[in-house]
Amino acid sequence: MIPKASQRGLGQDLATHLQNAYDNEYVEIAEVRGAVACDLHGAFAEWEVCAHAMTGCRNYLYSLSVNPDPAQRQLTRTEYRDYIDRAEGKLGLSGQPRAVVFHIKDGREHCHVVWSRIDTAHSKAVHQPFDRQKLMMVTRQFAREHGLALPGGMTPDAGRERGKKKSLSLYEKHQQDATGLTKEERIRQVTDAWRHSDGPRAFVRALEELGYVLATGKRPYVLVDLYGEMNALPKLIDDRAVRTKDIRAFLERDCPVESLPSVDEARALVAQHRQAIEDFRKAQGQADRADALKRAQAERRGTLEAEQAAMQARHAEERNEQGAQQRGERQALEKAYAAETKQLEGQRGGRKTTGLVAILARVSGFNVLRRQFEKHHDKRRHHRLVEQLRALDEPQARAKLELQRRHEAQSLDMNRRLRAIAQVEARELKSLETELVKEQRVKTRARGGGNRMPALTLELKPPGRRDAAFKARNRHGSRVALEEGAKTPPEPPKKTLSMREDFTRAAGDGGAGGSGGATGGSSDGGKPTDPTKPGGPKRRRRRDRDRDIDLDR
């Protein structure tokens, strides 16, 4: 059991990632607790609203990935629930809203659990101190009670083994997905080119054969590959006897910094070359895979669209039923009034008199008074009918408005679910495109065709005052400073050293205990760096961390 957890925001992006059916063979939303919506996008949106309204917390979610070891055995759903409940109690998230999603990827079943950190009862976010240690304690106890072996990172000697194998950073994982080339393969290629080159120009040509362009960026010498990915050259040379200053001294004689293209210029040049050799979208097999994915997406979307059509038909039926009911209520009052009027007219017609009584009633004015009384009584009855009809207007209008708002809310929720499906489809198509690009680039590299980079390195200028020009370029980012530095009188050419002399000099300067350029040599030639100064290890670690966070988002 390997748990991986983090506090994070961007709930909509996480919901899209968890529902990506292309990268996962099986996706199951097993539970959504503490939300009105039954889907991930709606639930995470509700939790985000609570976070921003009550606390202003940005990382309002706590995401946990539970990965059992498939070599031992598959866990049952009961065992998954047991582990999730233990972790929830240990982390102080008991009773918090959560979502549970099961995935099967490459035949390996695993589970994702996402909690809302916002405690709505106290309007605060649940703090998570020492969460890694807590999860490790839960994992050890769970493995002991269920007869599972601990992973290598949780053994007593894990501290000594942890430094021997480092996991890929998000930036390195992005490069590997984009190029189809692992970090170890890149290091091996560049190291072989370094060892088998007898001079700077031969080394640059060997890099071009491998698909790299030598450029300059924040560091003097960097490599830009065929796909626009950038790496520092010293970090790709796996030789502890070679320092960063040795690489600079070796290259700056024939390849001064001011003669190299910038990273943006190199990327623009390789983009033209890459466009000429990549045509993966026109391949029939890849088109079939895209069509198959679109058919699966259309089938999934068809279910939701059928639900939307059924909802619209239900809304129309409810509106018709409500209209018929309200019209029936008004018609019932009107029918009762008409029946009463007819009954009164019959009674009044039966009271007609003849003879002497009729003459006396007409002469005395009794008939006039009776007609006035009947007219007044009819007027009151009609007024009562109007009042009754008017009394129906308010509750009927309120019921009609409630029905309309309920229909609007359901329509908005359905539209939101359709937009969420569209986001998932876009993520799946992007995953397919990334995989197709990776496969095509691997095939192209295996065939050896189109891998060789054309001579993209700019014409090398004679070495002048390189240090001043490079500092001006880094400080101002202006080509004018480079041109002014290039106008200075060039120094007399020096004799080019051979590779044997270079390695002898590097070994003599570095010694047996020096650190190599590929494993952490400093950019100032191996001198110890003050962590408190700009550009030190802390600054670099912070920059790498921010870059990984941006790639994750």
GIGI-V82107 format. One record per pair of residues at least 12 apart in sequence whose ideal C-beta (glycine too) atoms are under 6 Angstrom apart, sorted by the first residue. I is the first residue (numbers start at 1). GAP is how many residues later the second one is. Records with the same first field share a line. If there is no record, write none. Layout:
# GIGI-V82107
I = GAP  GAP
This chain:
# GIGI-V82107
1 = 67  138  142
2 = 65  149
3 = 63  132  136
4 = 61
5 = 59  130
6 = 57
7 = 52  55
8 = 51  53  55
9 = 49  50
10 = 543
11 = 33  37  50
15 = 25  26  29
16 = 407  408  411
18 = 22  83  94
19 = 405
20 = 407  408
22 = 406  409  410
23 = 408
24 = 79  81
25 = 79
26 = 78
28 = 74
29 = 72
30 = 70  72
31 = 69
32 = 67
33 = 64  65
34 = 63
35 = 62
40 = 59
41 = 379
43 = 56
47 = 69
50 = 68  70
51 = 67
54 = 69
55 = 69  70
57 = 68
60 = 57  58
61 = 53
62 = 53  55
63 = 51
64 = 49
65 = 47
66 = 45
67 = 43
70 = 38
72 = 76
80 = 31
83 = 59
84 = 29
86 = 52
87 = 51
90 = 44  48
92 = 34
93 = 22
96 = 19  20
97 = 19
98 = 17
99 = 15
100 = 13
169 = 379
170 = 378  381  382
171 = 376  377
174 = 377
175 = 54
177 = 257
178 = 49
179 = 48  50
180 = 258  261  262
186 = 50
187 = 49  51
189 = 21
190 = 46  47
191 = 46  47
193 = 13  14
194 = 43
198 = 301
200 = 51  54  55
201 = 53
208 = 245
209 = 243
211 = 14  15  240  242
212 = 13
213 = 53  240  243
214 = 46  243
215 = 45  46  48  51
216 = 41  44
217 = 46
219 = 13
220 = 37
221 = 12  30
224 = 42  43
226 = 44  48
228 = 39
230 = 33
234 = 13  283  287
235 = 283
237 = 280  281
238 = 280
239 = 277
240 = 276
241 = 266  269
242 = 264  274  275
243 = 267  274  278  283
244 = 273  277  279
245 = 280
246 = 260
247 = 270
250 = 252
253 = 243
256 = 207  210
257 = 209  213
258 = 211  224  228
259 = 199  201  202
261 = 197
269 = 187
273 = 181
277 = 173
280 = 156  160
286 = 150
293 = 139
297 = 128
301 = 120
308 = 106
315 = 92
322 = 81
326 = 70
329 = 63
333 = 55
337 = 48
461 = 25
462 = 28
464 = 22  24  26
465 = 20  23
468 = 17
469 = 13  16
